[in-house]
Amino acid sequence: MSKVALITDISGQDGSYLAELLLKKGYIVHGIIQHRPVMNTESFNDDEYFNHPDFRIHHYNQGEISNSGGLLALIRPDEIYNLDITSGTATHSTLPAVGISALRMLEAIRSQGLEHKTRYYHASSPTLCGLVDGMSINEMVTFNVPSADAVAQISDFWTVVNYRETFGMHACNGILFNHESPRRNERFVTRKITRGLANITQGLEKCLYLGNLNALRDWGHARDYVKMQWLMLQQDKPEDFVIATGVQFTVRQFVTFAALELGIKLRFVGKGIEEKGVIAAIISPLAAALKVGDVIVAVDPRCLRPAEVSKVSANPSKARRQLGWAPETSLQDLVIEMVLADLATAKRAARLKLYG
């Protein structure tokens, strides 16, 4: 019989890629969409999911999702992927709802007598490791609590560990470093870069404004990372894993790669908040509307984070060693995929603007 999986926050990039993966593997997939003020619908831009005979959608209001004992009783999932993390958005006022996501879901599993049937994956983020420069993060890292968001993340992380050790549940955490795709929400810097530069080539914007261009990040493709999430639940022994590429690039390098894919060779001049990205050469007709010397990238002090961590790195060696997992997509290929998707969107917007 087909395995049954439940994915929370399926409207996000991870949820959509994971749904694709599981459907290809013959799963029956149930996805939860939450009613939020702003929902990312780009992952569901066609009818492939909704028309698939083994795909089901369930709607919950934010805060109701973990009170899902009835849903669990109905579908009795073999695997639950709890992707409903809110990295960077938790505050002290929202902590009671955010910081017990794992607790409510794990208790819902137990209340239905599914603790020895259902395997549980919890998406964590490096936010729980705090603001520590020079740290190489692995599964044995010591957490600290510089923010309400970190408090929430740490609460969920140790709840998963506690239920695994206390009740013998197959529950595990994935500490996910930055993972991107054309489905990434626009509030993240990678998508801001690819969409902004694509819009500039089509005359929809003049300049891309960013924060710290020297910030180092470990970027991978979300499509690769959901494979790791699935692998974690296929192991006989549940364990926690860091999911990352182990390689870092600066924001400036990401901008440079994206610009090159659009036919623009950039030259960066100035330092700090005075740094600018100037067009040094036009190498493709894609950027024919621009000219050498145009300033298309600048630093906006409002985009600078008050406590920037630029030297935190990831150590995914455990995943490579125990699961044989390694990312398949290079950063350059990831950038190309994101740029091409945003360029197509920008061209459509430019045509609408031109012809009304």
Stockholm file with secondary structure:
# STOCKHOLM 1.0

chainA/1-356         MSKVALITDISGQDGSYLAELLLKKGYIVHGIIQHRPVMNTESFNDDEYFNHPDFRIHHYNQGEISNSGGLLALIRPDEIYNLDITSGTATHSTLPAVGISALRMLEAIRSQGLEHKTRYYHASSPTLCGLVDGMSINEMVTFNVPSADAVAQISDFWTVVNYRETFGMHACNGILFNHESPRRNERFVTRKITRGLANITQGLEKCLYLGNLNALRDWGHARDYVKMQWLMLQQDKPEDFVIATGVQFTVRQFVTFAALELGIKLRFVGKGIEEKGVIAAIISPLAAALKVGDVIVAVDPRCLRPAEVSKVSANPSKARRQLGWAPETSLQDLVIEMVLADLATAKRAARLKLYG
#=GR chainA/1-356 SS CCCEEEESSTTSHHHHHHHHHHHHTTCEEEEEEEECSSCCCGGGCSSTTTTCTTEEEEEEETTTTTCCHHHHHHHCCSEEEECCCCTTTCCTTTHHHHTTHHHHHHHHHHHTTCTTTCEEEEEECGGGGCSCTTCEECTTCCCCCSSHHHHHHHHHHHHHHHHHHHHCCCEEEEEECCEECTTSCTTSHHHHHHHHHHHHHTTSCSCEEESCTTCEECCEEHHHHHHHHHHHHTSSSCCCEEECCSCCEEHHHHHHHHHHHTTEEEEEESCGGGCEEEEEEECSGGGTTSCTTCEEEEECGGGSCTTCCCCCEECCHHHHHHHCCCCCSCHHHHHHHHHHHHHHHHHHHHHHHHHC
#=GC SS_cons         CCCEEEESSTTSHHHHHHHHHHHHTTCEEEEEEEECSSCCCGGGCSSTTTTCTTEEEEEEETTTTTCCHHHHHHHCCSEEEECCCCTTTCCTTTHHHHTTHHHHHHHHHHHTTCTTTCEEEEEECGGGGCSCTTCEECTTCCCCCSSHHHHHHHHHHHHHHHHHHHHCCCEEEEEECCEECTTSCTTSHHHHHHHHHHHHHTTSCSCEEESCTTCEECCEEHHHHHHHHHHHHTSSSCCCEEECCSCCEEHHHHHHHHHHHTTEEEEEESCGGGCEEEEEEECSGGGTTSCTTCEEEEECGGGSCTTCCCCCEECCHHHHHHHCCCCCSCHHHHHHHHHHHHHHHHHHHHHHHHHC
//
